[in-house]
């Protein structure tokens, strides 16, 4: 993921970090509890993410990801079009 996506898309401030070594100013996710209070979701996530999820991504890096995708830097034009073409099942 880092070599094929983060690096190619200039996502320099994003990555897979362990919870005890998160970059400064990392936002944490929260869970809304039934009693109306909130708690961090840190215990609902793996210790370190992988290619199936768990990456920490900045807003600017997410914009870089979309720019790279739409400009065929991550996939060739054929596969980019396939990825972005809606598919809806009918007659199920």
PyMOL Python script that loads the backbone (N, CA, C, O; Angstrom):
from pymol import cmd

cmd.read_pdbstr("""\
ATOM      1  N   UNK A   1       0.822  -1.183   0.000  1.00  0.00           N
ATOM      2  CA  UNK A   1       0.000   0.000   0.000  1.00  0.00           C
ATOM      3  C   UNK A   1       0.869   1.251   0.000  1.00  0.00           C
ATOM      4  O   UNK A   1       0.640   2.181  -0.773  1.00  0.00           O
ATOM      5  N   UNK A   2       1.855   1.261   0.863  1.00  0.00           N
ATOM      6  CA  UNK A   2       2.672   2.465   0.959  1.00  0.00           C
ATOM      7  C   UNK A   2       3.424   2.727  -0.344  1.00  0.00           C
ATOM      8  O   UNK A   2       3.444   3.858  -0.831  1.00  0.00           O
ATOM      9  N   UNK A   3       4.043   1.692  -0.908  1.00  0.00           N
ATOM     10  CA  UNK A   3       4.821   1.863  -2.131  1.00  0.00           C
ATOM     11  C   UNK A   3       3.976   2.096  -3.367  1.00  0.00           C
ATOM     12  O   UNK A   3       4.339   2.901  -4.225  1.00  0.00           O
ATOM     13  N   UNK A   4       2.860   1.405  -3.468  1.00  0.00           N
ATOM     14  CA  UNK A   4       2.052   1.471  -4.685  1.00  0.00           C
ATOM     15  C   UNK A   4       0.973   2.547  -4.656  1.00  0.00           C
ATOM     16  O   UNK A   4       0.468   2.940  -5.707  1.00  0.00           O
ATOM     17  N   UNK A   5       0.621   3.019  -3.489  1.00  0.00           N
ATOM     18  CA  UNK A   5      -0.430   4.039  -3.428  1.00  0.00           C
ATOM     19  C   UNK A   5       0.066   5.303  -2.734  1.00  0.00           C
ATOM     20  O   UNK A   5       0.107   6.370  -3.347  1.00  0.00           O
ATOM     21  N   UNK A   6       0.442   5.193  -1.464  1.00  0.00           N
ATOM     22  CA  UNK A   6       0.841   6.398  -0.730  1.00  0.00           C
ATOM     23  C   UNK A   6       1.982   7.140  -1.432  1.00  0.00           C
ATOM     24  O   UNK A   6       1.902   8.354  -1.620  1.00  0.00           O
ATOM     25  N   UNK A   7       3.025   6.435  -1.813  1.00  0.00           N
ATOM     26  CA  UNK A   7       4.168   7.096  -2.450  1.00  0.00           C
ATOM     27  C   UNK A   7       3.810   7.655  -3.824  1.00  0.00           C
ATOM     28  O   UNK A   7       4.157   8.793  -4.140  1.00  0.00           O
ATOM     29  N   UNK A   8       3.116   6.859  -4.645  1.00  0.00           N
ATOM     30  CA  UNK A   8       2.753   7.321  -5.995  1.00  0.00           C
ATOM     31  C   UNK A   8       1.814   8.516  -5.956  1.00  0.00           C
ATOM     32  O   UNK A   8       1.842   9.355  -6.856  1.00  0.00           O
ATOM     33  N   UNK A   9       0.985   8.602  -4.924  1.00  0.00           N
ATOM     34  CA  UNK A   9       0.010   9.687  -4.832  1.00  0.00           C
ATOM     35  C   UNK A   9       0.518  10.847  -3.978  1.00  0.00           C
ATOM     36  O   UNK A   9      -0.248  11.756  -3.655  1.00  0.00           O
ATOM     37  N   UNK A  10       1.785  10.828  -3.612  1.00  0.00           N
ATOM     38  CA  UNK A  10       2.369  11.882  -2.758  1.00  0.00           C
ATOM     39  C   UNK A  10       1.591  12.060  -1.455  1.00  0.00           C
ATOM     40  O   UNK A  10       1.331  13.179  -1.014  1.00  0.00           O
ATOM     41  N   UNK A  11       1.232  10.938  -0.859  1.00  0.00           N
ATOM     42  CA  UNK A  11       0.524  10.946   0.422  1.00  0.00           C
ATOM     43  C   UNK A  11       1.574  10.826   1.525  1.00  0.00           C
ATOM     44  O   UNK A  11       1.712   9.779   2.158  1.00  0.00           O
ATOM     45  N   UNK A  12       2.310  11.911   1.745  1.00  0.00           N
ATOM     46  CA  UNK A  12       3.483  11.894   2.606  1.00  0.00           C
ATOM     47  C   UNK A  12       3.186  11.895   4.097  1.00  0.00           C
ATOM     48  O   UNK A  12       4.055  11.546   4.897  1.00  0.00           O
ATOM     49  N   UNK A  13       1.982  12.280   4.484  1.00  0.00           N
ATOM     50  CA  UNK A  13       1.649  12.357   5.912  1.00  0.00           C
ATOM     51  C   UNK A  13       0.694  11.255   6.343  1.00  0.00           C
ATOM     52  O   UNK A  13       0.102  11.340   7.419  1.00  0.00           O
ATOM     53  N   UNK A  14       0.535  10.236   5.533  1.00  0.00           N
ATOM     54  CA  UNK A  14      -0.388   9.158   5.827  1.00  0.00           C
ATOM     55  C   UNK A  14       0.368   7.843   5.931  1.00  0.00           C
ATOM     56  O   UNK A  14       1.478   7.710   5.418  1.00  0.00           O
ATOM     57  N   UNK A  15      -0.251   6.864   6.606  1.00  0.00           N
ATOM     58  CA  UNK A  15       0.391   5.570   6.712  1.00  0.00           C
ATOM     59  C   UNK A  15      -0.294   4.683   7.723  1.00  0.00           C
ATOM     60  O   UNK A  15      -1.378   4.992   8.218  1.00  0.00           O
ATOM     61  N   UNK A  16       0.356   3.574   8.020  1.00  0.00           N
ATOM     62  CA  UNK A  16      -0.121   2.608   9.002  1.00  0.00           C
ATOM     63  C   UNK A  16       0.754   2.751  10.236  1.00  0.00           C
ATOM     64  O   UNK A  16       1.934   2.401  10.225  1.00  0.00           O
ATOM     65  N   UNK A  17       0.163   3.265  11.283  1.00  0.00           N
ATOM     66  CA  UNK A  17       0.913   3.560  12.495  1.00  0.00           C
ATOM     67  C   UNK A  17       0.347   2.759  13.656  1.00  0.00           C
ATOM     68  O   UNK A  17      -0.853   2.490  13.711  1.00  0.00           O
ATOM     69  N   UNK A  18       1.209   2.384  14.573  1.00  0.00           N
ATOM     70  CA  UNK A  18       0.761   1.710  15.780  1.00  0.00           C
ATOM     71  C   UNK A  18       0.182   2.759  16.723  1.00  0.00           C
ATOM     72  O   UNK A  18       0.620   3.910  16.729  1.00  0.00           O
ATOM     73  N   UNK A  19      -0.805   2.355  17.519  1.00  0.00           N
ATOM     74  CA  UNK A  19      -1.489   3.310  18.379  1.00  0.00           C
ATOM     75  C   UNK A  19      -0.570   3.970  19.399  1.00  0.00           C
ATOM     76  O   UNK A  19      -0.843   5.086  19.842  1.00  0.00           O
ATOM     77  N   UNK A  20       0.501   3.307  19.775  1.00  0.00           N
ATOM     78  CA  UNK A  20       1.401   3.924  20.748  1.00  0.00           C
ATOM     79  C   UNK A  20       2.479   4.784  20.085  1.00  0.00           C
ATOM     80  O   UNK A  20       3.385   5.267  20.764  1.00  0.00           O
ATOM     81  N   UNK A  21       2.391   4.978  18.778  1.00  0.00           N
ATOM     82  CA  UNK A  21       3.346   5.862  18.096  1.00  0.00           C
ATOM     83  C   UNK A  21       2.663   6.618  16.952  1.00  0.00           C
ATOM     84  O   UNK A  21       3.189   6.697  15.842  1.00  0.00           O
ATOM     85  N   UNK A  22       1.494   7.164  17.241  1.00  0.00           N
ATOM     86  CA  UNK A  22       0.765   7.951  16.239  1.00  0.00           C
ATOM     87  C   UNK A  22       1.465   9.285  16.009  1.00  0.00           C
ATOM     88  O   UNK A  22       2.064   9.836  16.932  1.00  0.00           O
ATOM     89  N   UNK A  23       1.397   9.805  14.794  1.00  0.00           N
ATOM     90  CA  UNK A  23       1.968  11.129  14.534  1.00  0.00           C
ATOM     91  C   UNK A  23       1.257  12.200  15.364  1.00  0.00           C
ATOM     92  O   UNK A  23       0.104  12.038  15.763  1.00  0.00           O
ATOM     93  N   UNK A  24       1.956  13.266  15.603  1.00  0.00           N
ATOM     94  CA  UNK A  24       1.388  14.402  16.341  1.00  0.00           C
ATOM     95  C   UNK A  24       0.107  14.879  15.664  1.00  0.00           C
ATOM     96  O   UNK A  24       0.007  14.849  14.437  1.00  0.00           O
ATOM     97  N   UNK A  25      -0.844  15.304  16.430  1.00  0.00           N
ATOM     98  CA  UNK A  25      -2.119  15.873  15.957  1.00  0.00           C
ATOM     99  C   UNK A  25      -3.008  14.858  15.243  1.00  0.00           C
ATOM    100  O   UNK A  25      -3.858  15.244  14.441  1.00  0.00           O
ATOM    101  N   UNK A  26      -2.827  13.579  15.520  1.00  0.00           N
ATOM    102  CA  UNK A  26      -3.693  12.572  14.918  1.00  0.00           C
ATOM    103  C   UNK A  26      -5.069  12.639  15.563  1.00  0.00           C
ATOM    104  O   UNK A  26      -5.192  12.636  16.788  1.00  0.00           O
ATOM    105  N   UNK A  27      -6.094  12.699  14.736  1.00  0.00           N
ATOM    106  CA  UNK A  27      -7.464  12.679  15.256  1.00  0.00           C
ATOM    107  C   UNK A  27      -7.859  11.240  15.563  1.00  0.00           C
ATOM    108  O   UNK A  27      -7.514  10.321  14.821  1.00  0.00           O
ATOM    109  N   UNK A  28      -8.569  11.056  16.641  1.00  0.00           N
ATOM    110  CA  UNK A  28      -9.046   9.732  17.018  1.00  0.00           C
ATOM    111  C   UNK A  28     -10.523   9.608  16.693  1.00  0.00           C
ATOM    112  O   UNK A  28     -11.251  10.600  16.702  1.00  0.00           O
ATOM    113  N   UNK A  29     -10.961   8.404  16.408  1.00  0.00           N
ATOM    114  CA  UNK A  29     -12.376   8.146  16.180  1.00  0.00           C
ATOM    115  C   UNK A  29     -13.086   7.918  17.510  1.00  0.00           C
ATOM    116  O   UNK A  29     -12.457   7.564  18.507  1.00  0.00           O
ATOM    117  N   UNK A  30     -14.381   8.123  17.516  1.00  0.00           N
ATOM    118  CA  UNK A  30     -15.167   7.951  18.733  1.00  0.00           C
ATOM    119  C   UNK A  30     -16.411   7.129  18.457  1.00  0.00           C
ATOM    120  O   UNK A  30     -16.897   7.070  17.328  1.00  0.00           O
ATOM    121  N   UNK A  31     -16.917   6.497  19.500  1.00  0.00           N
ATOM    122  CA  UNK A  31     -18.127   5.686  19.443  1.00  0.00           C
ATOM    123  C   UNK A  31     -19.180   6.361  20.313  1.00  0.00           C
ATOM    124  O   UNK A  31     -18.901   6.754  21.446  1.00  0.00           O
ATOM    125  N   UNK A  32     -20.379   6.490  19.784  1.00  0.00           N
ATOM    126  CA  UNK A  32     -21.511   7.041  20.523  1.00  0.00           C
ATOM    127  C   UNK A  32     -22.121   5.914  21.349  1.00  0.00           C
ATOM    128  O   UNK A  32     -22.623   4.939  20.789  1.00  0.00           O
ATOM    129  N   UNK A  33     -22.084   6.036  22.656  1.00  0.00           N
ATOM    130  CA  UNK A  33     -22.607   5.002  23.541  1.00  0.00           C
ATOM    131  C   UNK A  33     -24.107   5.183  23.760  1.00  0.00           C
ATOM    132  O   UNK A  33     -24.622   6.289  23.599  1.00  0.00           O
ATOM    133  N   UNK A  34     -24.813   4.116  24.124  1.00  0.00           N
ATOM    134  CA  UNK A  34     -26.259   4.213  24.361  1.00  0.00           C
ATOM    135  C   UNK A  34     -26.634   5.219  25.454  1.00  0.00           C
ATOM    136  O   UNK A  34     -27.740   5.760  25.436  1.00  0.00           O
ATOM    137  N   UNK A  35     -25.733   5.476  26.399  1.00  0.00           N
ATOM    138  CA  UNK A  35     -26.036   6.416  27.475  1.00  0.00           C
ATOM    139  C   UNK A  35     -25.796   7.874  27.069  1.00  0.00           C
ATOM    140  O   UNK A  35     -25.874   8.770  27.909  1.00  0.00           O
ATOM    141  N   UNK A  36     -25.504   8.115  25.787  1.00  0.00           N
ATOM    142  CA  UNK A  36     -25.303   9.475  25.294  1.00  0.00           C
ATOM    143  C   UNK A  36     -23.881   9.982  25.435  1.00  0.00           C
ATOM    144  O   UNK A  36     -23.584  11.101  25.017  1.00  0.00           O
ATOM    145  N   UNK A  37     -22.996   9.185  26.013  1.00  0.00           N
ATOM    146  CA  UNK A  37     -21.592   9.590  26.154  1.00  0.00           C
ATOM    147  C   UNK A  37     -20.789   9.053  24.970  1.00  0.00           C
ATOM    148  O   UNK A  37     -21.274   8.241  24.182  1.00  0.00           O
ATOM    149  N   UNK A  38     -19.577   9.520  24.872  1.00  0.00           N
ATOM    150  CA  UNK A  38     -18.674   9.110  23.795  1.00  0.00           C
ATOM    151  C   UNK A  38     -17.407   8.515  24.392  1.00  0.00           C
ATOM    152  O   UNK A  38     -16.966   8.921  25.467  1.00  0.00           O
ATOM    153  N   UNK A  39     -16.823   7.545  23.682  1.00  0.00           N
ATOM    154  CA  UNK A  39     -15.507   7.016  24.050  1.00  0.00           C
ATOM    155  C   UNK A  39     -14.725   6.767  22.772  1.00  0.00           C
ATOM    156  O   UNK A  39     -15.308   6.586  21.703  1.00  0.00           O
ATOM    157  N   UNK A  40     -13.398   6.759  22.887  1.00  0.00           N
ATOM    158  CA  UNK A  40     -12.589   6.514  21.696  1.00  0.00           C
ATOM    159  C   UNK A  40     -12.821   5.098  21.205  1.00  0.00           C
ATOM    160  O   UNK A  40     -13.160   4.205  21.981  1.00  0.00           O
ATOM    161  N   UNK A  41     -12.637   4.907  19.927  1.00  0.00           N
ATOM    162  CA  UNK A  41     -12.814   3.577  19.341  1.00  0.00           C
ATOM    163  C   UNK A  41     -11.499   2.805  19.293  1.00  0.00           C
ATOM    164  O   UNK A  41     -11.390   1.826  18.555  1.00  0.00           O
ATOM    165  N   UNK A  42     -10.519   3.219  20.050  1.00  0.00           N
ATOM    166  CA  UNK A  42      -9.184   2.629  19.997  1.00  0.00           C
ATOM    167  C   UNK A  42      -9.205   1.120  20.264  1.00  0.00           C
ATOM    168  O   UNK A  42      -8.375   0.391  19.722  1.00  0.00           O
ATOM    169  N   UNK A  43     -10.137   0.647  21.086  1.00  0.00           N
ATOM    170  CA  UNK A  43     -10.191  -0.780  21.380  1.00  0.00           C
ATOM    171  C   UNK A  43     -11.039  -1.552  20.372  1.00  0.00           C
ATOM    172  O   UNK A  43     -11.187  -2.768  20.486  1.00  0.00           O
ATOM    173  N   UNK A  44     -11.590  -0.852  19.392  1.00  0.00           N
ATOM    174  CA  UNK A  44     -12.380  -1.495  18.339  1.00  0.00           C
ATOM    175  C   UNK A  44     -11.571  -1.711  17.075  1.00  0.00           C
ATOM    176  O   UNK A  44     -12.086  -2.241  16.090  1.00  0.00           O
ATOM    177  N   UNK A  45     -10.321  -1.310  17.091  1.00  0.00           N
ATOM    178  CA  UNK A  45      -9.474  -1.347  15.903  1.00  0.00           C
ATOM    179  C   UNK A  45      -8.254  -2.223  16.138  1.00  0.00           C
ATOM    180  O   UNK A  45      -7.855  -2.431  17.284  1.00  0.00           O
ATOM    181  N   UNK A  46      -7.653  -2.743  15.065  1.00  0.00           N
ATOM    182  CA  UNK A  46      -6.422  -3.515  15.248  1.00  0.00           C
ATOM    183  C   UNK A  46      -5.297  -2.597  15.727  1.00  0.00           C
ATOM    184  O   UNK A  46      -5.345  -1.383  15.526  1.00  0.00           O
ATOM    185  N   UNK A  47      -4.296  -3.182  16.355  1.00  0.00           N
ATOM    186  CA  UNK A  47      -3.170  -2.404  16.869  1.00  0.00           C
ATOM    187  C   UNK A  47      -2.465  -1.642  15.749  1.00  0.00           C
ATOM    188  O   UNK A  47      -2.016  -0.511  15.938  1.00  0.00           O
ATOM    189  N   UNK A  48      -2.377  -2.267  14.598  1.00  0.00           N
ATOM    190  CA  UNK A  48      -1.783  -1.613  13.434  1.00  0.00           C
ATOM    191  C   UNK A  48      -2.563  -2.063  12.213  1.00  0.00           C
ATOM    192  O   UNK A  48      -2.785  -3.258  12.021  1.00  0.00           O
ATOM    193  N   UNK A  49      -2.979  -1.116  11.388  1.00  0.00           N
ATOM    194  CA  UNK A  49      -3.787  -1.425  10.221  1.00  0.00           C
ATOM    195  C   UNK A  49      -2.999  -2.113   9.124  1.00  0.00           C
ATOM    196  O   UNK A  49      -1.774  -2.225   9.180  1.00  0.00           O
ATOM    197  N   UNK A  50      -3.734  -2.567   8.132  1.00  0.00           N
ATOM    198  CA  UNK A  50      -3.143  -3.208   6.966  1.00  0.00           C
ATOM    199  C   UNK A  50      -3.866  -2.756   5.716  1.00  0.00           C
ATOM    200  O   UNK A  50      -4.631  -1.792   5.752  1.00  0.00           O
ATOM    201  N   UNK A  51      -3.634  -3.435   4.620  1.00  0.00           N
ATOM    202  CA  UNK A  51      -4.206  -3.009   3.339  1.00  0.00           C
ATOM    203  C   UNK A  51      -5.725  -3.088   3.314  1.00  0.00           C
ATOM    204  O   UNK A  51      -6.354  -2.500   2.434  1.00  0.00           O
ATOM    205  N   UNK A  52      -6.328  -3.802   4.260  1.00  0.00           N
ATOM    206  CA  UNK A  52      -7.792  -3.884   4.323  1.00  0.00           C
ATOM    207  C   UNK A  52      -8.397  -2.777   5.174  1.00  0.00           C
ATOM    208  O   UNK A  52      -9.615  -2.746   5.353  1.00  0.00           O
ATOM    209  N   UNK A  53      -7.602  -1.889   5.692  1.00  0.00           N
ATOM    210  CA  UNK A  53      -8.114  -0.767   6.474  1.00  0.00           C
ATOM    211  C   UNK A  53      -7.177  -0.416   7.611  1.00  0.00           C
ATOM    212  O   UNK A  53      -6.216  -1.131   7.894  1.00  0.00           O
ATOM    213  N   UNK A  54      -7.473   0.683   8.247  1.00  0.00           N
ATOM    214  CA  UNK A  54      -6.680   1.096   9.395  1.00  0.00           C
ATOM    215  C   UNK A  54      -5.617   2.122   9.092  1.00  0.00           C
ATOM    216  O   UNK A  54      -4.787   2.422   9.950  1.00  0.00           O
ATOM    217  N   UNK A  55      -5.620   2.670   7.888  1.00  0.00           N
ATOM    218  CA  UNK A  55      -4.642   3.702   7.554  1.00  0.00           C
ATOM    219  C   UNK A  55      -5.071   5.027   8.165  1.00  0.00           C
ATOM    220  O   UNK A  55      -6.262   5.323   8.251  1.00  0.00           O
ATOM    221  N   UNK A  56      -4.114   5.806   8.580  1.00  0.00           N
ATOM    222  CA  UNK A  56      -4.355   7.175   9.003  1.00  0.00           C
ATOM    223  C   UNK A  56      -4.040   8.056   7.808  1.00  0.00           C
ATOM    224  O   UNK A  56      -2.941   7.990   7.258  1.00  0.00           O
ATOM    225  N   UNK A  57      -4.999   8.881   7.403  1.00  0.00           N
ATOM    226  CA  UNK A  57      -4.880   9.680   6.191  1.00  0.00           C
ATOM    227  C   UNK A  57      -5.265  11.123   6.493  1.00  0.00           C
ATOM    228  O   UNK A  57      -6.271  11.376   7.156  1.00  0.00           O
ATOM    229  N   UNK A  58      -4.470  12.062   6.009  1.00  0.00           N
ATOM    230  CA  UNK A  58      -4.803  13.472   6.191  1.00  0.00           C
ATOM    231  C   UNK A  58      -5.734  13.938   5.069  1.00  0.00           C
ATOM    232  O   UNK A  58      -5.855  13.280   4.036  1.00  0.00           O
ATOM    233  N   UNK A  59      -6.377  15.062   5.283  1.00  0.00           N
ATOM    234  CA  UNK A  59      -7.284  15.617   4.272  1.00  0.00           C
ATOM    235  C   UNK A  59      -6.515  15.928   2.987  1.00  0.00           C
ATOM    236  O   UNK A  59      -6.976  15.601   1.893  1.00  0.00           O
ATOM    237  N   UNK A  60      -5.360  16.549   3.116  1.00  0.00           N
ATOM    238  CA  UNK A  60      -4.572  16.885   1.924  1.00  0.00           C
ATOM    239  C   UNK A  60      -4.124  15.634   1.182  1.00  0.00           C
ATOM    240  O   UNK A  60      -4.119  15.605  -0.049  1.00  0.00           O
ATOM    241  N   UNK A  61      -3.751  14.609   1.924  1.00  0.00           N
ATOM    242  CA  UNK A  61      -3.344  13.366   1.278  1.00  0.00           C
ATOM    243  C   UNK A  61      -4.522  12.686   0.591  1.00  0.00           C
ATOM    244  O   UNK A  61      -4.342  12.056  -0.451  1.00  0.00           O
ATOM    245  N   UNK A  62      -5.718  12.799   1.150  1.00  0.00           N
ATOM    246  CA  UNK A  62      -6.899  12.219   0.494  1.00  0.00           C
ATOM    247  C   UNK A  62      -7.162  12.944  -0.827  1.00  0.00           C
ATOM    248  O   UNK A  62      -7.532  12.314  -1.818  1.00  0.00           O
ATOM    249  N   UNK A  63      -6.974  14.259  -0.842  1.00  0.00           N
ATOM    250  CA  UNK A  63      -7.113  15.013  -2.094  1.00  0.00           C
ATOM    251  C   UNK A  63      -6.058  14.558  -3.097  1.00  0.00           C
ATOM    252  O   UNK A  63      -6.350  14.426  -4.286  1.00  0.00           O
ATOM    253  N   UNK A  64      -4.835  14.319  -2.630  1.00  0.00           N
ATOM    254  CA  UNK A  64      -3.777  13.810  -3.514  1.00  0.00           C
ATOM    255  C   UNK A  64      -4.136  12.435  -4.073  1.00  0.00           C
ATOM    256  O   UNK A  64      -3.850  12.139  -5.233  1.00  0.00           O
ATOM    257  N   UNK A  65      -4.760  11.598  -3.247  1.00  0.00           N
ATOM    258  CA  UNK A  65      -5.178  10.282  -3.714  1.00  0.00           C
ATOM    259  C   UNK A  65      -6.163  10.409  -4.865  1.00  0.00           C
ATOM    260  O   UNK A  65      -5.992   9.764  -5.899  1.00  0.00           O
ATOM    261  N   UNK A  66      -7.200  11.240  -4.697  1.00  0.00           N
ATOM    262  CA  UNK A  66      -8.194  11.396  -5.758  1.00  0.00           C
ATOM    263  C   UNK A  66      -7.589  12.005  -7.013  1.00  0.00           C
ATOM    264  O   UNK A  66      -7.906  11.578  -8.124  1.00  0.00           O
ATOM    265  N   UNK A  67      -6.717  13.004  -6.849  1.00  0.00           N
ATOM    266  CA  UNK A  67      -6.062  13.598  -8.018  1.00  0.00           C
ATOM    267  C   UNK A  67      -5.243  12.548  -8.770  1.00  0.00           C
ATOM    268  O   UNK A  67      -5.288  12.480  -9.998  1.00  0.00           O
ATOM    269  N   UNK A  68      -4.503  11.740  -8.031  1.00  0.00           N
ATOM    270  CA  UNK A  68      -3.686  10.699  -8.660  1.00  0.00           C
ATOM    271  C   UNK A  68      -4.545   9.656  -9.352  1.00  0.00           C
ATOM    272  O   UNK A  68      -4.215   9.200 -10.447  1.00  0.00           O
ATOM    273  N   UNK A  69      -5.641   9.281  -8.721  1.00  0.00           N
ATOM    274  CA  UNK A  69      -6.532   8.295  -9.325  1.00  0.00           C
ATOM    275  C   UNK A  69      -7.157   8.844 -10.601  1.00  0.00           C
ATOM    276  O   UNK A  69      -7.148   8.175 -11.635  1.00  0.00           O
ATOM    277  N   UNK A  70      -7.698  10.050 -10.535  1.00  0.00           N
ATOM    278  CA  UNK A  70      -8.383  10.625 -11.694  1.00  0.00           C
ATOM    279  C   UNK A  70      -7.441  10.982 -12.829  1.00  0.00           C
ATOM    280  O   UNK A  70      -7.878  11.124 -13.972  1.00  0.00           O
ATOM    281  N   UNK A  71      -6.156  11.130 -12.534  1.00  0.00           N
ATOM    282  CA  UNK A  71      -5.158  11.428 -13.568  1.00  0.00           C
ATOM    283  C   UNK A  71      -4.368  10.192 -13.980  1.00  0.00           C
ATOM    284  O   UNK A  71      -3.292  10.298 -14.569  1.00  0.00           O
ATOM    285  N   UNK A  72      -4.915   9.018 -13.663  1.00  0.00           N
ATOM    286  CA  UNK A  72      -4.348   7.722 -14.097  1.00  0.00           C
ATOM    287  C   UNK A  72      -2.919   7.481 -13.625  1.00  0.00           C
ATOM    288  O   UNK A  72      -2.139   6.834 -14.323  1.00  0.00           O
ATOM    289  N   UNK A  73      -2.567   7.997 -12.444  1.00  0.00           N
ATOM    290  CA  UNK A  73      -1.234   7.749 -11.897  1.00  0.00           C
ATOM    291  C   UNK A  73      -1.180   6.443 -11.102  1.00  0.00           C
ATOM    292  O   UNK A  73      -0.105   5.876 -10.906  1.00  0.00           O
ATOM    293  N   UNK A  74      -2.333   5.972 -10.650  1.00  0.00           N
ATOM    294  CA  UNK A  74      -2.370   4.743  -9.858  1.00  0.00           C
ATOM    295  C   UNK A  74      -2.777   3.537 -10.701  1.00  0.00           C
ATOM    296  O   UNK A  74      -2.285   2.429 -10.489  1.00  0.00           O
ATOM    297  N   UNK A  75      -3.665   3.755 -11.641  1.00  0.00           N
ATOM    298  CA  UNK A  75      -4.133   2.722 -12.564  1.00  0.00           C
ATOM    299  C   UNK A  75      -4.110   3.300 -13.969  1.00  0.00           C
ATOM    300  O   UNK A  75      -4.144   4.518 -14.145  1.00  0.00           O
ATOM    301  N   UNK A  76      -4.054   2.436 -14.962  1.00  0.00           N
ATOM    302  CA  UNK A  76      -4.143   2.974 -16.318  1.00  0.00           C
ATOM    303  C   UNK A  76      -5.578   3.447 -16.571  1.00  0.00           C
ATOM    304  O   UNK A  76      -6.466   3.194 -15.757  1.00  0.00           O
ATOM    305  N   UNK A  77      -5.801   4.114 -17.669  1.00  0.00           N
ATOM    306  CA  UNK A  77      -7.107   4.714 -17.950  1.00  0.00           C
ATOM    307  C   UNK A  77      -8.223   3.669 -17.996  1.00  0.00           C
ATOM    308  O   UNK A  77      -9.321   3.906 -17.492  1.00  0.00           O
ATOM    309  N   UNK A  78      -7.941   2.520 -18.596  1.00  0.00           N
ATOM    310  CA  UNK A  78      -8.956   1.467 -18.697  1.00  0.00           C
ATOM    311  C   UNK A  78      -9.439   1.024 -17.313  1.00  0.00           C
ATOM    312  O   UNK A  78     -10.644   0.950 -17.073  1.00  0.00           O
ATOM    313  N   UNK A  79      -8.512   0.731 -16.410  1.00  0.00           N
ATOM    314  CA  UNK A  79      -8.888   0.261 -15.087  1.00  0.00           C
ATOM    315  C   UNK A  79      -9.458   1.373 -14.214  1.00  0.00           C
ATOM    316  O   UNK A  79     -10.315   1.119 -13.368  1.00  0.00           O
ATOM    317  N   UNK A  80      -8.995   2.586 -14.412  1.00  0.00           N
ATOM    318  CA  UNK A  80      -9.584   3.710 -13.682  1.00  0.00           C
ATOM    319  C   UNK A  80     -11.047   3.862 -14.067  1.00  0.00           C
ATOM    320  O   UNK A  80     -11.901   4.056 -13.202  1.00  0.00           O
ATOM    321  N   UNK A  81     -11.342   3.775 -15.361  1.00  0.00           N
ATOM    322  CA  UNK A  81     -12.734   3.867 -15.819  1.00  0.00           C
ATOM    323  C   UNK A  81     -13.576   2.723 -15.280  1.00  0.00           C
ATOM    324  O   UNK A  81     -14.723   2.937 -14.888  1.00  0.00           O
ATOM    325  N   UNK A  82     -13.033   1.514 -15.252  1.00  0.00           N
ATOM    326  CA  UNK A  82     -13.768   0.378 -14.693  1.00  0.00           C
ATOM    327  C   UNK A  82     -14.063   0.597 -13.214  1.00  0.00           C
ATOM    328  O   UNK A  82     -15.169   0.329 -12.746  1.00  0.00           O
ATOM    329  N   UNK A  83     -13.072   1.081 -12.492  1.00  0.00           N
ATOM    330  CA  UNK A  83     -13.243   1.323 -11.062  1.00  0.00           C
ATOM    331  C   UNK A  83     -14.322   2.360 -10.789  1.00  0.00           C
ATOM    332  O   UNK A  83     -15.094   2.222  -9.840  1.00  0.00           O
ATOM    333  N   UNK A  84     -14.378   3.385 -11.608  1.00  0.00           N
ATOM    334  CA  UNK A  84     -15.297   4.497 -11.367  1.00  0.00           C
ATOM    335  C   UNK A  84     -16.638   4.362 -12.075  1.00  0.00           C
ATOM    336  O   UNK A  84     -17.496   5.233 -11.936  1.00  0.00           O
ATOM    337  N   UNK A  85     -16.831   3.287 -12.830  1.00  0.00           N
ATOM    338  CA  UNK A  85     -18.109   3.077 -13.511  1.00  0.00           C
ATOM    339  C   UNK A  85     -19.101   2.445 -12.545  1.00  0.00           C
ATOM    340  O   UNK A  85     -18.825   1.389 -11.976  1.00  0.00           O
ATOM    341  N   UNK A  86     -20.262   3.087 -12.352  1.00  0.00           N
ATOM    342  CA  UNK A  86     -21.262   2.497 -11.435  1.00  0.00           C
ATOM    343  C   UNK A  86     -21.785   1.173 -11.983  1.00  0.00           C
ATOM    344  O   UNK A  86     -21.934   0.996 -13.192  1.00  0.00           O
ATOM    345  N   UNK A  87     -22.052   0.268 -11.084  1.00  0.00           N
ATOM    346  CA  UNK A  87     -22.626  -1.016 -11.447  1.00  0.00           C
ATOM    347  C   UNK A  87     -23.832  -1.236 -10.553  1.00  0.00           C
ATOM    348  O   UNK A  87     -23.716  -1.246  -9.328  1.00  0.00           O
ATOM    349  N   UNK A  88     -24.981  -1.410 -11.169  1.00  0.00           N
ATOM    350  CA  UNK A  88     -26.208  -1.604 -10.416  1.00  0.00           C
ATOM    351  C   UNK A  88     -26.868  -2.885 -10.903  1.00  0.00           C
ATOM    352  O   UNK A  88     -27.077  -3.063 -12.103  1.00  0.00           O
ATOM    353  N   UNK A  89     -27.194  -3.768  -9.982  1.00  0.00           N
ATOM    354  CA  UNK A  89     -27.886  -5.001 -10.345  1.00  0.00           C
ATOM    355  C   UNK A  89     -29.384  -4.744 -10.433  1.00  0.00           C
ATOM    356  O   UNK A  89     -29.969  -4.076  -9.580  1.00  0.00           O
ATOM    357  N   UNK A  90     -29.971  -5.271 -11.452  1.00  0.00           N
ATOM    358  CA  UNK A  90     -31.426  -5.236 -11.577  1.00  0.00           C
ATOM    359  C   UNK A  90     -31.901  -6.666 -11.846  1.00  0.00           C
ATOM    360  O   UNK A  90     -31.080  -7.539 -12.124  1.00  0.00           O
ATOM    361  N   UNK A  91     -33.168  -6.912 -11.771  1.00  0.00           N
ATOM    362  CA  UNK A  91     -33.728  -8.242 -12.040  1.00  0.00           C
ATOM    363  C   UNK A  91     -33.161  -9.315 -11.127  1.00  0.00           C
ATOM    364  O   UNK A  91     -32.867 -10.420 -11.584  1.00  0.00           O
ATOM    365  N   UNK A  92     -33.006  -9.017  -9.874  1.00  0.00           N
ATOM    366  CA  UNK A  92     -32.469  -9.992  -8.925  1.00  0.00           C
ATOM    367  C   UNK A  92     -33.531 -10.969  -8.500  1.00  0.00           C
ATOM    368  O   UNK A  92     -33.261 -11.866  -7.701  1.00  0.00           O
TER     369      UNK A  92
END
""", "prot")
cmd.dss("prot")
cmd.show_as("cartoon", "prot")
cmd.util.cbc("prot")
cmd.orient("prot")
